């Protein structure tokens, strides 16, 4: 059957006589008569061609035709042209009419179903244009409906999808429906959109062109860019109703002359990367408060980054007054949630936090739609695992780190609350030790003001933290840089001579090493030593790697390292021209020879979709967890065909452990406040509370010497020793202990020897389901807290981030199960407790399999990283085959 005949069949019949039209008459009609509409931007003609080639009556749903007639059709030729032209000749006209109408029935879950936004019977009908609707994924359709429902209520909201789920496309589809666009420039919108005011879009300057490009691809709006020169002409267009969409940057909107943009009555305002509005004291936030419209929408994948009050600031702009006053929000929500998450919080505090969390989530979800990749397109991807690897610092790094903690500047900060030695009743920070004239860093900061500044000595905190992070990453970072100003080089030289001490000859002198071999040497850098061993196994198996660092100087060192190893790589940082970025990305994704992409964590913007990489390394952590998560999403997004494995490298016993612990704390608070998840209570510290600084907050914690312990590991183990007491109450502790005894599981904790288990993907961990044996494991190395598990690999401790952060939905596990399950609460608590038991059994099985392969646990973990899927499956089959034969022998 030809395409013209198929289109003719799709046309509705207006007269019964038309049913008897001959084939010659239908073919003589022109294409304009058959299809007067312009095809949408998607290739609908190709879809029709595929239908013409692949259509099969046998695959046609039987519910669309009467049973008798469907059986008759299914027994005949599957070719549509034979069925229509030959087989229907002997049947009555009614049967012909039913069969032809059946071609108009499509799968209601497919792209042919109109996306209606208005209610049934509403005039005019509001729907997303077919040219956009046919290309939307299901979660994107739900997002468009969410935005329109808020629009009809004359209020704002937040679309909080993960990065890579198409928030921009959802916003354009929503606007196209509101402005009654049909995707055809030749078809006017009947003048109805002229009654609506223009839409304002505020976004980072780096994505302005992306917004303009997406509008040109998906719709027919009149879009103008308010950025740069010739701004006066744009206001003339707005007054003459010649502008429908105005796009501007955050900086341009913040400093726009005479607040002209705030004088316009906007129909809709959309802020991309809306988390930029988290600070109520910023000028950008104050400027956005003056926008004249109630239809304010924010797009962001990181609704909360550091503090719960960021939620209030964002939602108070979107829905003014929706969360009450600032004082009410702090007293009713923020303080109870933070104190209820404290590890030793009284039971009453925990109960109040659960109630307030439930209430906050119910309010937020009226104006918030939050989806993750796992919830939406997880079935289209192979998954991601986020590994946190604690690398042993080199001996030289440890000595330099300890000397840094002993400089007068840091000692002044640590002892700030100690009574002053002069006999005054005041503290040191209030008396003689407010300034540090004999310091290493302080004199340079106050070279123009010997008496100090108003914030002394707290002005030293950030510079000292920066130096500690540089030592943790690479010792070359603290040496003078020849590209800096002479004064800074002099200051860095004084600092280097103080902290290097007797090790100055070991590290190659005070000046920065210009030797190619010296910079690329991994001997004095613990992280690079671990990275070298990990990358060697990945490269052998054709893995492609993203290597992130926050520091440009660290990127220079890593570049020398990659050149020395002979790896083919690309590099992108802030100095890379914008016009070259996309070509670098495309070349890396398409070229099999490109093995590594060296990229700055701060290199944001659209287009950095590096889906060809399946290994992601974050060399240095950021205080803001959103930065590291966004770096991971450069690879883990729609289009990724392989399993993504992330490695965050941390220097064990350094400030970076505290950085990561604060990341955990912030992520947990975000999960609690935004999603209402049930999080484990690891930490005693409470953010912004001097009374409960615990192990996380306060200057004394920032400058602690952690080199003699595994800070993160000990916190996690301390929580594990308490079992499920925090989540389920003290009444079930004895029951949990009985279950452990009945299973024959010892209280022995895996610390170092079992770290390799964290490298197994989820499906592989579940594959170790062979029967456990009551054999005592060997953990001789577990007592060597600061010694690396493997001298070659240089890793002290490791775990999966997803295993540490809970992802439990709900407010109270026992209450929820009681209403949804038929079995009693007691059984459920036992099942919750068995989670740790199952994990311990899997760890035992992992050790047994390693022994079967003739390897130590760490050695086997390293082999598993480099082995192919077939090799892993073969090893498991051999092990099971041997276990089956053991009873017979």
C-alpha angles and dihedrals in degrees: 000000000000124000090248091056091048091052090049090055090051091058114097115246115242098180131035089228090064089070091072096053111133123238092248091058093051092049092050092062117099124248089246091060093046096047114013092168124090112245115250121254091264114082098261090158090062090050090054091049090053090050090051092052099039105032112126128179089209089064093047113113111257091219091070094065135040111273095245094048093045091054090050092051095044090055093054134071113308092219110106094211092054093046095050101039101034115018097047096056094089096044127085124266093254091061090050091051093049092048093049092047089051089069088066093060113092135178104284091217094057132087092273094075109097114240100232114190101176123072122267111281094017114141124239096036112232115206140146111261113262091236089064100032094058090060100045123105119228095258089050091055090053089051092053090050090050093053093047093050089055090047092055089051089053093238139108135245147172129258101206104179121150118266111278098032095105107258090160093054092048090053092050092048090050092050092047090056094046093049091043096239116171099189094252119107090199093058113076119214091239091258093281095120090060088075090061122079123237125278122241121211118191117191142145113292090241093066101041092099091048091056091049091048093050092050090052091051099045109029148015102242125144098245125186130182117227098199129107124000134348094048095145092066090057093060089054089055091050092052090051091050090246095129125070101164124031117189122195138161129251093249094046092050092046094053100031111145116266090346090278093163090056091057094064121092101233121200093208134003121201122188115197116207086020093181085084085081093064095106113072091194096059121105090232091059092048091049093050091051088065095060112123106231139075093213098087119157129185127202116201139135093203106055093169123023111163114355138025091234087068086071091057093048093051097044093042088061093045096043109014110217093003092123097035124242125335093250092049092051092049095049099038102037117009102047096044092048093050096045092043089057092057111117094233097036114145116254091250091057091051092051092050090048090052092052094046091046091053092049094046093050092049090054096044094049090062088069102022134073112188123179131167130210091251091056097046116024099008091113089058094054137060096235137248135250122200112209123189110205121193108207123200113244116233117259091253091052091052093052093047091047092054092048089052091056089053099056115115092247094062093039088056090054094046094049096040093116095045115109111264116261092227091079095256118137088231126099120255092253089057097044136025100345099054089106130040109212090165093050129115099228103022098067092056093049091051101034089127095042114043091179092063132236134282092264098050127170093011090066086076096062099083097043091048093048090050091053092049091051091049091052089049091054105038135335093226089069093071095051120098114276116223090214093062127089117278093249092054092046089053092050092048090049091055091048094047093051090051099050100034094052112157092357094070094104091048092059095045103261136296098296123081113271109252093180114112092216092045095054093045095049113112097197097101098035118075095195094050090050091055091043092053092055095044095048093049091063094043095051091052089059097046095253117159117223136210110203114195130190131169093214123072090206089054089051088055091054093046089049090057089048092053092048091051091050091049096239119155108234147165126216133210128176140141092292093058109107113248092235092058099048098081093047090053090050093047092047092051093047094048102036116083090197094063106093105169135032112202108203140168116243088223094055098107133162134095126299097048092118103146097175095152090073119086099177121065123188121189103195098190128022126233127224088233108068091204091070093058093043092051090050090056091050091061085081104022102069141101109311096037109132100184139058109271119221118193124199119192108194116212129178104240114233094017138103088274090074089059090046090055093045089055089049088056091048093050094046091051093050089049092051090049098047100036104032103020093235124166107244132192114250105230104150136065094199123098120206115249092003117118092192094060107033091141117168097325112049137053133053093271090062094047092058100038120133103242097167094107097055145039097247099186095038093053093051092052093046091049089057093046092053089062090060112203095327094118095051101039106025134249094286093076098047094093091046091053092051090052091052090052092051092048090053091050092235117153125220090244111134126215109232113147111352094056098046091107090071088073090067093062115101115240094256091051093049089053090049092068092082098133117130113283122237126219093234122140113246123228114240103162092139094052091087093055094084101177100033118100117252089228121020092208096048093040096212120143102180139350141180142167115266091216090056092054099045112062119231097190114144121215140049104256118013097204095048094048094048091047090061099041105034132062096216121083126263093252093066092048092053089052090053091050090051091049091065091081090043092054090049092052091050090052090051090053090049089049091055091048091051091049089052090049089055090051094245140116117249095258093044090050091049090053090050091049091055092057099036122101122241091255092052091051093049091048092052091051093048091051091050093050091046090054092049090053091054096046097081090051092055 
